[in-house]
Amino acid sequence: MTAGRRTGLHAVAERAGVSVSLVSRILSGDDAVRARPETRERVRAAARELGYQPHGAARALRLARAGALGLVVHDMSNPIHAEIIRGAQAAATDRGQVLLLSDATQLAGNDDAFAQLLGPGRIDGLMWQGSGEEYDDELAARAAGRLPTLLVNSRSRAGVPALRLDDERAARLAVRHLVELGHRDVAYLGGRPGADLTERRRAGYAAELAAHDLAERPQWTVELEWDAPAGYAGMTRLLAAEPRPTAVFVANVVVAVGALAAAREAGVRVPADLSVVAVHDAWFVAHGAPPLTTVRLPLHRLGDMAVSMLLDGDQARAADGLVIDDPAPELLVRGSTAARP
């Protein structure tokens, strides 16, 4: 399932020429809303024309009193997660909601804190950023039993609806760039083994290699963790492989920072000896030595859309996993990739 255009309350508001909040209040039967009879009828007519049906969870949200949404992330200092948070924060503010941030690791280790987060009147809905930890599925499923819950940047798991980015397409775009530069020996440096996100990006890597009649090699596939030390350790292992790859596709920019450091300390010149490309973009990678070639994904849009889906009761359409394909992944070519030596 893909998502390229806004649906639900957004579409009704655009058709009727009014705000999303006004549409929500009119369709929920809020008698206190100040709107002319013709405006009310225009909104209802737009809803009928578009076939919009208010979701049960949406009605529960409209009647709730908390005025707050929860967002659970792994490592708030991560620049990738920070962009998701900014998108969610902006969307929540626009809709008159407060965004409450929680750390997944702390919640997993403190059942009382998790129960308090889900307590009556605390939040109206929850977004959970999946990261491959064993407790992610359990806690997200528990939350879904209490209130509207959406997995963010994950496939649907444990019966919880999910919204994610087009990671397979991003990986294919990165590998295609390397192949078009003449590279045939392309390695993969991933994140946590077995994590949903790791599997999606590795699947894209493998699919693009296969499209060019290139095969994966076990010695060129390393999966450790989603941090810079893991990138350093992973690149060290790849540089020791025989034969050595001429290019490396890295799962994200945080891992790539460590990978570039390992190459530099080993005396391997990037891109003269080794080309490197990573998924996600961050302000600091454009100022590195060399500047890093990346594939940018709409992280801000991910946070924004997650909030809108919860508030509009649209998470039902993400039951099988909804993919954001607009805007599409974008290749940003910088100084870390070059033609095969």
Buried (B, 14 or more C-beta within 10 A) or exposed (E): EEBEEBBBBBBBBBBBEBEBBBBBBBBBEEEEBEBEEEBBEBBBEBBEEBEBEBBEBBBBBBEBEBEBBBBBBBBEEBBBBBBBBBBBBBBBEBBEBBBBEBBBBEBBEEEEEBEEBBEEEBBBBBBBBBBBBEEBBEBBBBBBEBBBBBBBBBBBBBEBBBBBBBBBBBBBBBBBBBBEBEBBBBBBBBBBEEBBBBBBBBBBBBBBBEEBEBEBBEBBBBBBBBBBBBBBBBBBBBBEBEEBBBBBBBBBBBBBBBBBBBBEEBEBEBBEBBBBBBBBBBEEBEEBEBBBBBBBBBBBBBBBBBBBBBBBBBBEBBEEBBBBBEEBBEBBEBBBBBEBE
